[in-house]
């Protein structure tokens, strides 16, 4: 297991997961969100090739409506 920070909260996930697998392990069910890993936007097309490492910081950003 490794520890990561998700939206400011420390969480444990299995080691060696890519971003897509980490989202599943965190049981995040939202749709239409953006994700930043250590402050850098991660494109959906690279979720399966981007590995999450110990102490990484993930920000899951949901769209905001309004005007």
PDB file of N, CA, C and O in Angstrom:
ATOM      1  N   UNK A   1       0.842  -1.183   0.000  1.00  0.00           N
ATOM      2  CA  UNK A   1       0.000   0.000   0.000  1.00  0.00           C
ATOM      3  C   UNK A   1       0.892   1.254   0.000  1.00  0.00           C
ATOM      4  O   UNK A   1       1.986   1.275   0.564  1.00  0.00           O
ATOM      5  N   UNK A   2       0.369   2.288  -0.658  1.00  0.00           N
ATOM      6  CA  UNK A   2       1.035   3.577  -0.628  1.00  0.00           C
ATOM      7  C   UNK A   2       0.045   4.611  -0.106  1.00  0.00           C
ATOM      8  O   UNK A   2      -1.164   4.377  -0.099  1.00  0.00           O
ATOM      9  N   UNK A   3       0.557   5.740   0.323  1.00  0.00           N
ATOM     10  CA  UNK A   3      -0.302   6.820   0.790  1.00  0.00           C
ATOM     11  C   UNK A   3      -0.228   7.966  -0.207  1.00  0.00           C
ATOM     12  O   UNK A   3       0.855   8.356  -0.646  1.00  0.00           O
ATOM     13  N   UNK A   4      -1.398   8.502  -0.561  1.00  0.00           N
ATOM     14  CA  UNK A   4      -1.489   9.648  -1.445  1.00  0.00           C
ATOM     15  C   UNK A   4      -2.416  10.676  -0.796  1.00  0.00           C
ATOM     16  O   UNK A   4      -3.111  10.376   0.174  1.00  0.00           O
ATOM     17  N   UNK A   5      -2.414  11.861  -1.332  1.00  0.00           N
ATOM     18  CA  UNK A   5      -3.314  12.905  -0.845  1.00  0.00           C
ATOM     19  C   UNK A   5      -4.330  13.183  -1.948  1.00  0.00           C
ATOM     20  O   UNK A   5      -3.963  13.532  -3.070  1.00  0.00           O
ATOM     21  N   UNK A   6      -5.618  13.023  -1.617  1.00  0.00           N
ATOM     22  CA  UNK A   6      -6.696  13.233  -2.576  1.00  0.00           C
ATOM     23  C   UNK A   6      -7.559  14.383  -2.080  1.00  0.00           C
ATOM     24  O   UNK A   6      -8.216  14.283  -1.043  1.00  0.00           O
ATOM     25  N   UNK A   7      -7.549  15.478  -2.836  1.00  0.00           N
ATOM     26  CA  UNK A   7      -8.318  16.673  -2.455  1.00  0.00           C
ATOM     27  C   UNK A   7      -8.058  17.055  -0.999  1.00  0.00           C
ATOM     28  O   UNK A   7      -8.980  17.413  -0.266  1.00  0.00           O
ATOM     29  N   UNK A   8      -6.786  16.972  -0.591  1.00  0.00           N
ATOM     30  CA  UNK A   8      -6.394  17.394   0.745  1.00  0.00           C
ATOM     31  C   UNK A   8      -6.508  16.344   1.836  1.00  0.00           C
ATOM     32  O   UNK A   8      -6.166  16.614   2.987  1.00  0.00           O
ATOM     33  N   UNK A   9      -6.983  15.151   1.497  1.00  0.00           N
ATOM     34  CA  UNK A   9      -7.158  14.083   2.484  1.00  0.00           C
ATOM     35  C   UNK A   9      -6.228  12.922   2.174  1.00  0.00           C
ATOM     36  O   UNK A   9      -6.175  12.452   1.037  1.00  0.00           O
ATOM     37  N   UNK A  10      -5.493  12.458   3.182  1.00  0.00           N
ATOM     38  CA  UNK A  10      -4.568  11.336   2.989  1.00  0.00           C
ATOM     39  C   UNK A  10      -5.363  10.034   2.854  1.00  0.00           C
ATOM     40  O   UNK A  10      -6.250   9.749   3.659  1.00  0.00           O
ATOM     41  N   UNK A  11      -5.029   9.248   1.819  1.00  0.00           N
ATOM     42  CA  UNK A  11      -5.697   7.967   1.552  1.00  0.00           C
ATOM     43  C   UNK A  11      -4.638   6.909   1.258  1.00  0.00           C
ATOM     44  O   UNK A  11      -3.523   7.227   0.845  1.00  0.00           O
ATOM     45  N   UNK A  12      -5.000   5.654   1.476  1.00  0.00           N
ATOM     46  CA  UNK A  12      -4.127   4.523   1.137  1.00  0.00           C
ATOM     47  C   UNK A  12      -4.719   3.781  -0.052  1.00  0.00           C
ATOM     48  O   UNK A  12      -5.919   3.511  -0.105  1.00  0.00           O
ATOM     49  N   UNK A  13      -3.846   3.456  -1.007  1.00  0.00           N
ATOM     50  CA  UNK A  13      -4.252   2.651  -2.173  1.00  0.00           C
ATOM     51  C   UNK A  13      -3.150   1.626  -2.439  1.00  0.00           C
ATOM     52  O   UNK A  13      -2.027   1.790  -1.963  1.00  0.00           O
ATOM     53  N   UNK A  14      -3.460   0.576  -3.192  1.00  0.00           N
ATOM     54  CA  UNK A  14      -2.415  -0.394  -3.530  1.00  0.00           C
ATOM     55  C   UNK A  14      -1.296   0.247  -4.358  1.00  0.00           C
ATOM     56  O   UNK A  14      -1.535   1.195  -5.106  1.00  0.00           O
ATOM     57  N   UNK A  15      -0.098  -0.267  -4.221  1.00  0.00           N
ATOM     58  CA  UNK A  15       1.058   0.214  -4.976  1.00  0.00           C
ATOM     59  C   UNK A  15       0.962  -0.203  -6.443  1.00  0.00           C
ATOM     60  O   UNK A  15       0.415  -1.262  -6.752  1.00  0.00           O
ATOM     61  N   UNK A  16       1.489   0.623  -7.344  1.00  0.00           N
ATOM     62  CA  UNK A  16       1.611   0.274  -8.747  1.00  0.00           C
ATOM     63  C   UNK A  16       0.389   0.567  -9.599  1.00  0.00           C
ATOM     64  O   UNK A  16       0.312   0.103 -10.737  1.00  0.00           O
ATOM     65  N   UNK A  17      -0.566   1.322  -9.082  1.00  0.00           N
ATOM     66  CA  UNK A  17      -1.769   1.619  -9.856  1.00  0.00           C
ATOM     67  C   UNK A  17      -1.532   2.800 -10.792  1.00  0.00           C
ATOM     68  O   UNK A  17      -0.778   3.723 -10.482  1.00  0.00           O
ATOM     69  N   UNK A  18      -2.202   2.745 -11.955  1.00  0.00           N
ATOM     70  CA  UNK A  18      -2.207   3.920 -12.815  1.00  0.00           C
ATOM     71  C   UNK A  18      -3.359   4.817 -12.374  1.00  0.00           C
ATOM     72  O   UNK A  18      -4.120   4.450 -11.479  1.00  0.00           O
ATOM     73  N   UNK A  19      -3.495   5.983 -12.990  1.00  0.00           N
ATOM     74  CA  UNK A  19      -4.524   6.940 -12.581  1.00  0.00           C
ATOM     75  C   UNK A  19      -5.919   6.338 -12.699  1.00  0.00           C
ATOM     76  O   UNK A  19      -6.739   6.510 -11.797  1.00  0.00           O
ATOM     77  N   UNK A  20      -6.197   5.649 -13.774  1.00  0.00           N
ATOM     78  CA  UNK A  20      -7.526   5.042 -13.960  1.00  0.00           C
ATOM     79  C   UNK A  20      -7.825   4.053 -12.840  1.00  0.00           C
ATOM     80  O   UNK A  20      -8.917   4.067 -12.273  1.00  0.00           O
ATOM     81  N   UNK A  21      -6.860   3.194 -12.518  1.00  0.00           N
ATOM     82  CA  UNK A  21      -7.040   2.201 -11.447  1.00  0.00           C
ATOM     83  C   UNK A  21      -7.158   2.877 -10.078  1.00  0.00           C
ATOM     84  O   UNK A  21      -7.925   2.430  -9.225  1.00  0.00           O
ATOM     85  N   UNK A  22      -6.403   3.946  -9.875  1.00  0.00           N
ATOM     86  CA  UNK A  22      -6.472   4.671  -8.596  1.00  0.00           C
ATOM     87  C   UNK A  22      -7.856   5.280  -8.400  1.00  0.00           C
ATOM     88  O   UNK A  22      -8.402   5.232  -7.297  1.00  0.00           O
ATOM     89  N   UNK A  23      -8.426   5.849  -9.456  1.00  0.00           N
ATOM     90  CA  UNK A  23      -9.778   6.416  -9.370  1.00  0.00           C
ATOM     91  C   UNK A  23     -10.771   5.323  -8.980  1.00  0.00           C
ATOM     92  O   UNK A  23     -11.660   5.550  -8.160  1.00  0.00           O
ATOM     93  N   UNK A  24     -10.617   4.145  -9.566  1.00  0.00           N
ATOM     94  CA  UNK A  24     -11.497   3.022  -9.237  1.00  0.00           C
ATOM     95  C   UNK A  24     -11.274   2.575  -7.790  1.00  0.00           C
ATOM     96  O   UNK A  24     -12.237   2.306  -7.072  1.00  0.00           O
ATOM     97  N   UNK A  25     -10.012   2.496  -7.356  1.00  0.00           N
ATOM     98  CA  UNK A  25      -9.700   2.070  -5.989  1.00  0.00           C
ATOM     99  C   UNK A  25     -10.251   3.068  -4.959  1.00  0.00           C
ATOM    100  O   UNK A  25     -10.620   2.683  -3.849  1.00  0.00           O
ATOM    101  N   UNK A  26     -10.300   4.335  -5.333  1.00  0.00           N
ATOM    102  CA  UNK A  26     -10.842   5.362  -4.449  1.00  0.00           C
ATOM    103  C   UNK A  26     -12.364   5.411  -4.491  1.00  0.00           C
ATOM    104  O   UNK A  26     -12.994   6.165  -3.750  1.00  0.00           O
ATOM    105  N   UNK A  27     -12.945   4.594  -5.371  1.00  0.00           N
ATOM    106  CA  UNK A  27     -14.396   4.504  -5.539  1.00  0.00           C
ATOM    107  C   UNK A  27     -15.013   5.842  -5.922  1.00  0.00           C
ATOM    108  O   UNK A  27     -16.114   6.184  -5.489  1.00  0.00           O
ATOM    109  N   UNK A  28     -14.276   6.600  -6.751  1.00  0.00           N
ATOM    110  CA  UNK A  28     -14.795   7.879  -7.232  1.00  0.00           C
ATOM    111  C   UNK A  28     -15.742   7.604  -8.393  1.00  0.00           C
ATOM    112  O   UNK A  28     -15.349   6.999  -9.391  1.00  0.00           O
ATOM    113  N   UNK A  29     -16.974   8.043  -8.264  1.00  0.00           N
ATOM    114  CA  UNK A  29     -18.004   7.720  -9.253  1.00  0.00           C
ATOM    115  C   UNK A  29     -18.427   8.910 -10.106  1.00  0.00           C
ATOM    116  O   UNK A  29     -19.243   8.752 -11.015  1.00  0.00           O
ATOM    117  N   UNK A  30     -17.895  10.083  -9.836  1.00  0.00           N
ATOM    118  CA  UNK A  30     -18.299  11.269 -10.580  1.00  0.00           C
ATOM    119  C   UNK A  30     -17.959  11.171 -12.057  1.00  0.00           C
ATOM    120  O   UNK A  30     -17.056  10.433 -12.453  1.00  0.00           O
ATOM    121  N   UNK A  31     -18.692  11.921 -12.864  1.00  0.00           N
ATOM    122  CA  UNK A  31     -18.403  11.975 -14.296  1.00  0.00           C
ATOM    123  C   UNK A  31     -18.076  13.403 -14.672  1.00  0.00           C
ATOM    124  O   UNK A  31     -18.499  14.344 -14.002  1.00  0.00           O
ATOM    125  N   UNK A  32     -17.325  13.560 -15.741  1.00  0.00           N
ATOM    126  CA  UNK A  32     -17.037  14.879 -16.249  1.00  0.00           C
ATOM    127  C   UNK A  32     -16.158  15.702 -15.329  1.00  0.00           C
ATOM    128  O   UNK A  32     -16.437  16.878 -15.096  1.00  0.00           O
ATOM    129  N   UNK A  33     -15.097  15.102 -14.803  1.00  0.00           N
ATOM    130  CA  UNK A  33     -14.199  15.814 -13.912  1.00  0.00           C
ATOM    131  C   UNK A  33     -12.824  15.949 -14.547  1.00  0.00           C
ATOM    132  O   UNK A  33     -12.493  15.232 -15.492  1.00  0.00           O
ATOM    133  N   UNK A  34     -12.034  16.865 -14.028  1.00  0.00           N
ATOM    134  CA  UNK A  34     -10.638  17.003 -14.432  1.00  0.00           C
ATOM    135  C   UNK A  34      -9.782  16.494 -13.284  1.00  0.00           C
ATOM    136  O   UNK A  34     -10.208  16.508 -12.129  1.00  0.00           O
ATOM    137  N   UNK A  35      -8.592  16.050 -13.600  1.00  0.00           N
ATOM    138  CA  UNK A  35      -7.714  15.498 -12.579  1.00  0.00           C
ATOM    139  C   UNK A  35      -6.321  16.095 -12.729  1.00  0.00           C
ATOM    140  O   UNK A  35      -5.777  16.175 -13.830  1.00  0.00           O
ATOM    141  N   UNK A  36      -5.757  16.509 -11.605  1.00  0.00           N
ATOM    142  CA  UNK A  36      -4.381  16.996 -11.579  1.00  0.00           C
ATOM    143  C   UNK A  36      -3.569  16.089 -10.665  1.00  0.00           C
ATOM    144  O   UNK A  36      -4.015  15.726  -9.576  1.00  0.00           O
ATOM    145  N   UNK A  37      -2.388  15.731 -11.111  1.00  0.00           N
ATOM    146  CA  UNK A  37      -1.465  14.908 -10.332  1.00  0.00           C
ATOM    147  C   UNK A  37      -0.259  15.772 -10.013  1.00  0.00           C
ATOM    148  O   UNK A  37       0.467  16.198 -10.911  1.00  0.00           O
ATOM    149  N   UNK A  38      -0.050  16.028  -8.733  1.00  0.00           N
ATOM    150  CA  UNK A  38       1.048  16.891  -8.288  1.00  0.00           C
ATOM    151  C   UNK A  38       1.007  18.257  -8.980  1.00  0.00           C
ATOM    152  O   UNK A  38       2.040  18.814  -9.353  1.00  0.00           O
ATOM    153  N   UNK A  39      -0.219  18.782  -9.140  1.00  0.00           N
ATOM    154  CA  UNK A  39      -0.394  20.112  -9.705  1.00  0.00           C
ATOM    155  C   UNK A  39      -0.397  20.192 -11.216  1.00  0.00           C
ATOM    156  O   UNK A  39      -0.507  21.284 -11.772  1.00  0.00           O
ATOM    157  N   UNK A  40      -0.278  19.053 -11.898  1.00  0.00           N
ATOM    158  CA  UNK A  40      -0.250  19.030 -13.357  1.00  0.00           C
ATOM    159  C   UNK A  40      -1.469  18.296 -13.892  1.00  0.00           C
ATOM    160  O   UNK A  40      -1.747  17.170 -13.481  1.00  0.00           O
ATOM    161  N   UNK A  41      -2.203  18.933 -14.814  1.00  0.00           N
ATOM    162  CA  UNK A  41      -3.370  18.317 -15.436  1.00  0.00           C
ATOM    163  C   UNK A  41      -2.971  17.009 -16.103  1.00  0.00           C
ATOM    164  O   UNK A  41      -1.930  16.931 -16.756  1.00  0.00           O
ATOM    165  N   UNK A  42      -3.801  15.981 -15.940  1.00  0.00           N
ATOM    166  CA  UNK A  42      -3.569  14.687 -16.581  1.00  0.00           C
ATOM    167  C   UNK A  42      -4.699  14.457 -17.578  1.00  0.00           C
ATOM    168  O   UNK A  42      -5.868  14.420 -17.196  1.00  0.00           O
ATOM    169  N   UNK A  43      -4.355  14.303 -18.849  1.00  0.00           N
ATOM    170  CA  UNK A  43      -5.343  14.052 -19.896  1.00  0.00           C
ATOM    171  C   UNK A  43      -5.900  12.643 -19.750  1.00  0.00           C
ATOM    172  O   UNK A  43      -5.177  11.713 -19.393  1.00  0.00           O
ATOM    173  N   UNK A  44      -7.195  12.493 -20.031  1.00  0.00           N
ATOM    174  CA  UNK A  44      -7.839  11.179 -19.935  1.00  0.00           C
ATOM    175  C   UNK A  44      -7.084  10.141 -20.770  1.00  0.00           C
ATOM    176  O   UNK A  44      -6.992   8.977 -20.381  1.00  0.00           O
ATOM    177  N   UNK A  45      -6.553  10.559 -21.902  1.00  0.00           N
ATOM    178  CA  UNK A  45      -5.848   9.624 -22.786  1.00  0.00           C
ATOM    179  C   UNK A  45      -4.576   9.059 -22.163  1.00  0.00           C
ATOM    180  O   UNK A  45      -4.031   8.074 -22.663  1.00  0.00           O
ATOM    181  N   UNK A  46      -4.091   9.669 -21.073  1.00  0.00           N
ATOM    182  CA  UNK A  46      -2.876   9.162 -20.428  1.00  0.00           C
ATOM    183  C   UNK A  46      -3.136   8.537 -19.057  1.00  0.00           C
ATOM    184  O   UNK A  46      -2.188   8.178 -18.359  1.00  0.00           O
ATOM    185  N   UNK A  47      -4.410   8.399 -18.660  1.00  0.00           N
ATOM    186  CA  UNK A  47      -4.737   7.809 -17.357  1.00  0.00           C
ATOM    187  C   UNK A  47      -4.119   6.420 -17.184  1.00  0.00           C
ATOM    188  O   UNK A  47      -3.634   6.086 -16.103  1.00  0.00           O
ATOM    189  N   UNK A  48      -4.135   5.613 -18.244  1.00  0.00           N
ATOM    190  CA  UNK A  48      -3.661   4.226 -18.122  1.00  0.00           C
ATOM    191  C   UNK A  48      -2.142   4.114 -18.145  1.00  0.00           C
ATOM    192  O   UNK A  48      -1.602   3.063 -17.800  1.00  0.00           O
ATOM    193  N   UNK A  49      -1.445   5.167 -18.540  1.00  0.00           N
ATOM    194  CA  UNK A  49       0.020   5.107 -18.597  1.00  0.00           C
ATOM    195  C   UNK A  49       0.689   5.967 -17.525  1.00  0.00           C
ATOM    196  O   UNK A  49       1.915   5.993 -17.418  1.00  0.00           O
ATOM    197  N   UNK A  50      -0.124   6.670 -16.733  1.00  0.00           N
ATOM    198  CA  UNK A  50       0.408   7.523 -15.671  1.00  0.00           C
ATOM    199  C   UNK A  50       0.285   6.782 -14.340  1.00  0.00           C
ATOM    200  O   UNK A  50      -0.820   6.505 -13.874  1.00  0.00           O
ATOM    201  N   UNK A  51       1.422   6.468 -13.739  1.00  0.00           N
ATOM    202  CA  UNK A  51       1.458   5.694 -12.498  1.00  0.00           C
ATOM    203  C   UNK A  51       1.399   6.640 -11.294  1.00  0.00           C
ATOM    204  O   UNK A  51       2.068   7.673 -11.267  1.00  0.00           O
ATOM    205  N   UNK A  52       0.593   6.271 -10.312  1.00  0.00           N
ATOM    206  CA  UNK A  52       0.491   7.025  -9.065  1.00  0.00           C
ATOM    207  C   UNK A  52       1.527   6.479  -8.092  1.00  0.00           C
ATOM    208  O   UNK A  52       1.616   5.270  -7.876  1.00  0.00           O
ATOM    209  N   UNK A  53       2.305   7.380  -7.511  1.00  0.00           N
ATOM    210  CA  UNK A  53       3.391   6.974  -6.617  1.00  0.00           C
ATOM    211  C   UNK A  53       3.136   7.447  -5.179  1.00  0.00           C
ATOM    212  O   UNK A  53       2.296   8.313  -4.937  1.00  0.00           O
ATOM    213  N   UNK A  54       3.865   6.870  -4.251  1.00  0.00           N
ATOM    214  CA  UNK A  54       3.741   7.210  -2.840  1.00  0.00           C
ATOM    215  C   UNK A  54       3.893   8.719  -2.639  1.00  0.00           C
ATOM    216  O   UNK A  54       4.788   9.344  -3.207  1.00  0.00           O
ATOM    217  N   UNK A  55       3.016   9.286  -1.832  1.00  0.00           N
ATOM    218  CA  UNK A  55       2.997  10.707  -1.484  1.00  0.00           C
ATOM    219  C   UNK A  55       2.582  11.630  -2.624  1.00  0.00           C
ATOM    220  O   UNK A  55       2.710  12.848  -2.493  1.00  0.00           O
ATOM    221  N   UNK A  56       2.090  11.092  -3.738  1.00  0.00           N
ATOM    222  CA  UNK A  56       1.551  11.941  -4.800  1.00  0.00           C
ATOM    223  C   UNK A  56       0.305  12.656  -4.300  1.00  0.00           C
ATOM    224  O   UNK A  56      -0.372  12.193  -3.382  1.00  0.00           O
ATOM    225  N   UNK A  57       0.019  13.790  -4.922  1.00  0.00           N
ATOM    226  CA  UNK A  57      -1.166  14.567  -4.592  1.00  0.00           C
ATOM    227  C   UNK A  57      -2.088  14.585  -5.804  1.00  0.00           C
ATOM    228  O   UNK A  57      -1.681  14.978  -6.897  1.00  0.00           O
ATOM    229  N   UNK A  58      -3.331  14.156  -5.606  1.00  0.00           N
ATOM    230  CA  UNK A  58      -4.324  14.135  -6.678  1.00  0.00           C
ATOM    231  C   UNK A  58      -5.433  15.113  -6.316  1.00  0.00           C
ATOM    232  O   UNK A  58      -5.968  15.087  -5.208  1.00  0.00           O
ATOM    233  N   UNK A  59      -5.763  15.966  -7.260  1.00  0.00           N
ATOM    234  CA  UNK A  59      -6.905  16.865  -7.108  1.00  0.00           C
ATOM    235  C   UNK A  59      -7.927  16.467  -8.159  1.00  0.00           C
ATOM    236  O   UNK A  59      -7.627  16.457  -9.353  1.00  0.00           O
ATOM    237  N   UNK A  60      -9.135  16.139  -7.713  1.00  0.00           N
ATOM    238  CA  UNK A  60     -10.230  15.802  -8.615  1.00  0.00           C
ATOM    239  C   UNK A  60     -11.158  17.008  -8.616  1.00  0.00           C
ATOM    240  O   UNK A  60     -11.736  17.379  -7.594  1.00  0.00           O
ATOM    241  N   UNK A  61     -11.281  17.605  -9.790  1.00  0.00           N
ATOM    242  CA  UNK A  61     -12.002  18.870  -9.926  1.00  0.00           C
ATOM    243  C   UNK A  61     -13.282  18.674 -10.724  1.00  0.00           C
ATOM    244  O   UNK A  61     -13.244  18.358 -11.913  1.00  0.00           O
ATOM    245  N   UNK A  62     -14.407  18.863 -10.061  1.00  0.00           N
ATOM    246  CA  UNK A  62     -15.705  18.753 -10.725  1.00  0.00           C
ATOM    247  C   UNK A  62     -16.047  20.081 -11.376  1.00  0.00           C
ATOM    248  O   UNK A  62     -15.666  21.136 -10.868  1.00  0.00           O
ATOM    249  N   UNK A  63     -16.765  20.042 -12.499  1.00  0.00           N
ATOM    250  CA  UNK A  63     -17.153  21.296 -13.147  1.00  0.00           C
ATOM    251  C   UNK A  63     -18.113  22.099 -12.269  1.00  0.00           C
ATOM    252  O   UNK A  63     -18.913  21.536 -11.521  1.00  0.00           O
ATOM    253  N   UNK A  64     -18.017  23.399 -12.374  1.00  0.00           N
ATOM    254  CA  UNK A  64     -18.870  24.292 -11.602  1.00  0.00           C
ATOM    255  C   UNK A  64     -19.757  25.075 -12.568  1.00  0.00           C
ATOM    256  O   UNK A  64     -19.275  25.643 -13.547  1.00  0.00           O
ATOM    257  N   UNK A  65     -21.048  25.096 -12.283  1.00  0.00           N
ATOM    258  CA  UNK A  65     -21.971  25.853 -13.123  1.00  0.00           C
ATOM    259  C   UNK A  65     -22.294  27.164 -12.455  1.00  0.00           C
ATOM    260  O   UNK A  65     -22.201  27.305 -11.236  1.00  0.00           O
ATOM    261  N   UNK A  66     -22.667  28.096 -13.257  1.00  0.00           N
ATOM    262  CA  UNK A  66     -23.074  29.379 -12.697  1.00  0.00           C
ATOM    263  C   UNK A  66     -22.621  30.509 -13.594  1.00  0.00           C
ATOM    264  O   UNK A  66     -22.080  30.288 -14.677  1.00  0.00           O
ATOM    265  N   UNK A  67     -22.844  31.688 -13.138  1.00  0.00           N
ATOM    266  CA  UNK A  67     -22.463  32.796 -13.989  1.00  0.00           C
ATOM    267  C   UNK A  67     -22.235  34.053 -13.241  1.00  0.00           C
ATOM    268  O   UNK A  67     -21.905  35.077 -13.840  1.00  0.00           O
TER     269      UNK A  67
END
